Every structure is written in C-alpha cells, then in structure tokens.
Amino acid sequence: MRRLVPLPVLLVLAGCGGDPPAPQPADAVLERHFRPAREAADPRPRGRWLTARLLAPVRLRATPGGRRLEHLAPRTEFRSPRVLGVLRRRAGWLQVLAPERPNRRPGWIPAAKARLGAVDVSVHIDRSRRVLAVRRGRRVLRRMPVAVGRPGTPTPTGRFAVTDRLRTGRPDSPYGCCALALSGHQTRLLPGWPGGDRLAIHATPQPETVGRAASLGCLRGRTRDVRALMRAVPLGAPVFIAS
C-alpha cells in the first residue's frame, strides 16, 4: 500500500460540530489535516452509474463546446484522483457533477479528456428518517443512522457524488476517523462560519448526535459505519439525498 502522508489543507467541509465554533484565524484553519485513503482501482466498466476519471486538466463548460466555466485538475484539492459522476453523454461530451459548480448545476467536459468507467454502488439518504442506505443495484448492503442538518442549516437534497475518501488520523477530530467528501455544498451557512461549505458523510466524536438533526449540514455516522462506507463506496459513486 502506498504510504499516506498528512496533507495540510483549508478546512473545507461543512457541518462538523454540534455548536458552531468561534471564528478562527487563517493559520488555525490551515493546521487541520486530511489525507486521502488508499486509492481504489479504476471503476468497474459494467456498473450502473457512469463515472469519468480525468486524465488531463480540463475546463468545464456550460454546454457541449459552450461557455467556459471552472478549471478542473486531474486531482482534487485533497490529492485524490479526480473521478466525476456522469449524468449524460452527448457526441464526445460528458455532463458531470463537480464541486466547483453550485448544487444542481453540472458542467460538461470533453470525453477524450477522461477515462469512462462505472460503479455499481450508490448511497441513498432519507433526511426525514435520518437513515443512510448503501445499495448495489437494488440490493441494500448496509443501513445506518445518521445525523442530518439541524433547523436553520438543513442538509441539502439532490444528487451528488463522492469526490474523496479521507482519513483524518485523529479520531477525536470534528470528522472522527474519516470522511467521504461530496460534490455538494451547504447553501445556508451560519454567519461567521470559518469551515467552508462542502458537504460530507463523516464520523464524529459526538456519537450521541447520530440519528438527530444536529449538524450544520453534513451527515454524521458512527465510526464503525463510516469505516464500512470507506471500504464499500468508490470515488464517483452517486449520493442521493431526499427529504
């Protein structure tokens, strides 16, 4: 296995704590660490859900060949391989979900810049029941209770994709042992919140909050459940959050 080296990055995941922390100076935020989990093999070519692993830098476009949007590198800010969830294919173009775009606003990339693959695992979250299910096809592999966004900072609904599988190296961190970063964003941040807006499914040092509306938008699970997700859910897998 490739040795994992802690990677200092900005704290960019939303909804980690039960109570919002006081605003922190930039240096304190930079002291937080994440490291990518072991890279998975290339996605299965016969799965149900299409993915695209970037082979070179590319510009997202609003339409096939249309207006240029954000720039995408072959690796994420956490240095994971850039594996995007694919929504549609059209004559040499792929419509993809990327965290550089707002929720529900995908972009297009040239198919020639990516390796097309597929996964057969998907994640489904019922926000009202506070339950997460991992499925392979129609078969449920695992169900787990999760904490969801509390009133005022509800967890956004829609379709997202897993962008990174991250280990913190610190079980007592706000994310517990590990996290699956998602392509989506929390659009209802608290004033002064310093932690960024990215959504994630992560463990927590506050297991008593699991199953409650207690987060700032992220989904929190018990350590054993999130560790199982880390093993079962590949990069690019779709995540469906319903109300």
Secondary structure in CASP SS format (residue, H / E / C, confidence):
PFRMAT SS
TARGET T0000
AUTHOR 0000-0000-0000
METHOD secondary structure of the structure
MODEL  1
M C 1.00
R C 1.00
R C 1.00
L C 1.00
V C 1.00
P C 1.00
L E 1.00
P E 1.00
V C 1.00
L C 1.00
L C 1.00
V C 1.00
L E 1.00
A C 1.00
G C 1.00
C C 1.00
G C 1.00
G C 1.00
D C 1.00
P C 1.00
P C 1.00
A C 1.00
P C 1.00
Q C 1.00
P C 1.00
A H 1.00
D H 1.00
A H 1.00
V H 1.00
L H 1.00
E C 1.00
R C 1.00
H E 1.00
F E 1.00
R E 1.00
P E 1.00
A C 1.00
R C 1.00
E C 1.00
A C 1.00
A C 1.00
D C 1.00
P C 1.00
R C 1.00
P C 1.00
R C 1.00
G C 1.00
R C 1.00
W E 1.00
L E 1.00
T E 1.00
A E 1.00
R E 1.00
L E 1.00
L C 1.00
A C 1.00
P C 1.00
V E 1.00
R E 1.00
L E 1.00
R E 1.00
A C 1.00
T C 1.00
P C 1.00
G C 1.00
G C 1.00
R C 1.00
R E 1.00
L E 1.00
E E 1.00
H E 1.00
L E 1.00
A C 1.00
P C 1.00
R E 1.00
T C 1.00
E C 1.00
F C 1.00
R C 1.00
S C 1.00
P E 1.00
R C 1.00
V E 1.00
L E 1.00
G E 1.00
V E 1.00
L E 1.00
R E 1.00
R E 1.00
R E 1.00
A C 1.00
G C 1.00
W E 1.00
L E 1.00
Q E 1.00
V E 1.00
L E 1.00
A C 1.00
P C 1.00
E C 1.00
R C 1.00
P C 1.00
N C 1.00
R C 1.00
R C 1.00
P C 1.00
G E 1.00
W E 1.00
I E 1.00
P E 1.00
A H 1.00
A H 1.00
K H 1.00
A E 1.00
R E 1.00
L E 1.00
G E 1.00
A E 1.00
V E 1.00
D C 1.00
V E 1.00
S E 1.00
V E 1.00
H E 1.00
I E 1.00
D E 1.00
R C 1.00
S C 1.00
R C 1.00
R C 1.00
V E 1.00
L E 1.00
A E 1.00
V E 1.00
R E 1.00
R E 1.00
G C 1.00
R C 1.00
R E 1.00
V E 1.00
L E 1.00
R E 1.00
R E 1.00
M E 1.00
P E 1.00
V C 1.00
A E 1.00
V E 1.00
G E 1.00
R C 1.00
P C 1.00
G C 1.00
T C 1.00
P C 1.00
T C 1.00
P C 1.00
T C 1.00
G E 1.00
R E 1.00
F E 1.00
A E 1.00
V E 1.00
T E 1.00
D E 1.00
R E 1.00
L E 1.00
R E 1.00
T C 1.00
G C 1.00
R C 1.00
P C 1.00
D C 1.00
S C 1.00
P C 1.00
Y C 1.00
G C 1.00
C C 1.00
C E 1.00
A E 1.00
L E 1.00
A E 1.00
L E 1.00
S E 1.00
G E 1.00
H E 1.00
Q C 1.00
T C 1.00
R C 1.00
L C 1.00
L C 1.00
P C 1.00
G C 1.00
W C 1.00
P C 1.00
G C 1.00
G C 1.00
D C 1.00
R E 1.00
L E 1.00
A E 1.00
I E 1.00
H E 1.00
A C 1.00
T C 1.00
P C 1.00
Q C 1.00
P H 1.00
E H 1.00
T H 1.00
V C 1.00
G C 1.00
R C 1.00
A E 1.00
A E 1.00
S E 1.00
L C 1.00
G C 1.00
C C 1.00
L E 1.00
R E 1.00
G C 1.00
R C 1.00
T H 1.00
R H 1.00
D H 1.00
V H 1.00
R H 1.00
A H 1.00
L H 1.00
M H 1.00
R H 1.00
A H 1.00
V C 1.00
P C 1.00
L C 1.00
G C 1.00
A C 1.00
P E 1.00
V E 1.00
F E 1.00
I E 1.00
A E 1.00
S C 1.00
END
